[in-house]
Amino acid sequence: MNAFDEAMGAIFADSNFGQQAQYLAPGAVTPIPCAIILSRADRELGDFQRSNLHREGTIGEVRAREIANLEKGGIFTLADGSVRRILDDPITKDPDRLIWTFTLKS
């Protein structure tokens, strides 16, 4: 575990940022407990003939050490009982590939 991973662990554990959830992969029957950070933001999809395209949605982040393989269509059930589905293929943006980032739909 490196310093970045330790810092992310503290952020995900802080209830001001992270919240407890259960992840259920497509076709699976047993959910995996995890901490998730949600943010409401537009995601830029790219340029199209000098116009920026954006996709509105909830951005989710989960530590890869808690869930090794996230899949499009996977479902998160949050502690409040709300359910969110992964809309796109999750990616890892950080150089050490410690955090999954993805778009969720209620």
C-alpha positions as CSV (number, residue, x, y, z in Angstrom):
1,M,0.0,0.0,0.0
2,N,1.4,3.4,-1.0
3,A,0.7,6.9,0.4
4,F,-1.9,7.6,-2.2
5,D,-3.8,4.4,-1.4
6,E,-3.7,5.2,2.3
7,A,-5.0,8.8,1.6
8,M,-7.8,7.4,-0.5
9,G,-8.7,5.0,2.2
10,A,-9.1,7.8,4.6
11,I,-11.3,9.8,2.2
12,F,-13.5,6.9,1.3
13,A,-14.0,6.1,5.0
14,D,-14.9,9.7,5.8
15,S,-18.7,10.0,5.9
16,N,-18.5,13.5,4.4
17,F,-17.2,12.0,1.2
18,G,-17.8,8.2,1.0
19,Q,-20.8,6.2,1.9
20,Q,-21.4,2.5,2.4
21,A,-22.9,0.5,-0.5
22,Q,-23.2,-3.0,-1.9
23,Y,-22.1,-3.9,-5.5
24,L,-23.8,-6.6,-7.5
25,A,-22.1,-7.6,-10.7
26,P,-24.3,-8.5,-13.7
27,G,-25.3,-12.2,-13.3
28,A,-24.0,-12.4,-9.7
29,V,-26.1,-13.4,-6.7
30,T,-23.8,-12.2,-3.9
31,P,-23.3,-8.5,-3.4
32,I,-19.8,-7.1,-2.4
33,P,-19.7,-4.4,0.4
34,C,-17.7,-1.3,-0.5
35,A,-17.4,2.4,0.1
36,I,-18.5,4.7,-2.8
37,I,-18.0,8.4,-3.5
38,L,-20.8,10.0,-5.5
39,S,-20.7,13.4,-7.2
40,R,-23.2,15.1,-9.4
41,A,-21.4,16.6,-12.4
42,D,-21.4,16.8,-16.2
43,R,-18.9,14.6,-17.9
44,E,-17.3,16.0,-21.1
45,L,-17.6,13.4,-23.9
46,G,-15.5,15.3,-26.5
47,D,-15.7,17.7,-29.4
48,F,-18.1,17.4,-32.2
49,Q,-17.8,19.9,-35.0
50,R,-16.6,22.7,-32.6
51,S,-19.3,21.8,-30.0
52,N,-18.6,20.2,-26.7
53,L,-20.7,17.2,-25.9
54,H,-21.6,16.5,-22.2
55,R,-23.3,13.6,-20.5
56,E,-25.2,14.4,-17.4
57,G,-25.1,11.8,-14.6
58,T,-23.9,10.9,-11.2
59,I,-20.2,10.1,-11.2
60,G,-19.2,7.2,-8.9
61,E,-15.7,6.2,-7.6
62,V,-14.8,3.0,-5.8
63,R,-11.4,1.7,-4.7
64,A,-10.2,-1.2,-6.9
65,R,-8.9,-3.0,-3.8
66,E,-12.6,-3.4,-2.7
67,I,-14.0,-4.4,-6.1
68,A,-11.4,-5.8,-8.5
69,N,-13.7,-6.0,-11.5
70,L,-16.5,-3.5,-12.1
71,E,-18.8,-4.0,-15.1
72,K,-21.2,-1.9,-17.1
73,G,-24.7,-2.8,-15.9
74,G,-23.5,-3.6,-12.4
75,I,-25.7,-2.3,-9.6
76,F,-24.9,-0.4,-6.4
77,T,-27.3,-0.4,-3.5
78,L,-26.6,2.5,-1.2
79,A,-27.1,2.5,2.6
80,D,-30.3,4.6,2.1
81,G,-31.8,1.8,-0.1
82,S,-31.4,3.7,-3.4
83,V,-30.2,1.7,-6.4
84,R,-27.8,3.0,-9.1
85,R,-26.8,1.2,-12.3
86,I,-23.4,1.6,-14.0
87,L,-24.0,3.1,-17.4
88,D,-20.6,3.0,-19.0
89,D,-17.4,0.9,-18.9
90,P,-15.6,1.8,-15.6
91,I,-12.1,3.3,-16.0
92,T,-9.1,3.9,-13.8
93,K,-7.6,7.4,-14.3
94,D,-4.9,7.4,-11.6
95,P,-1.5,6.1,-12.6
96,D,-1.6,3.2,-10.0
97,R,-5.1,2.1,-11.1
98,L,-6.4,2.3,-7.6
99,I,-9.8,4.0,-8.2
100,W,-12.6,3.0,-10.6
101,T,-14.5,6.0,-12.1
102,F,-17.9,5.5,-13.8
103,T,-21.3,7.1,-14.5
104,L,-24.4,5.9,-12.7
105,K,-28.1,6.2,-13.4
106,S,-30.7,6.1,-10.6
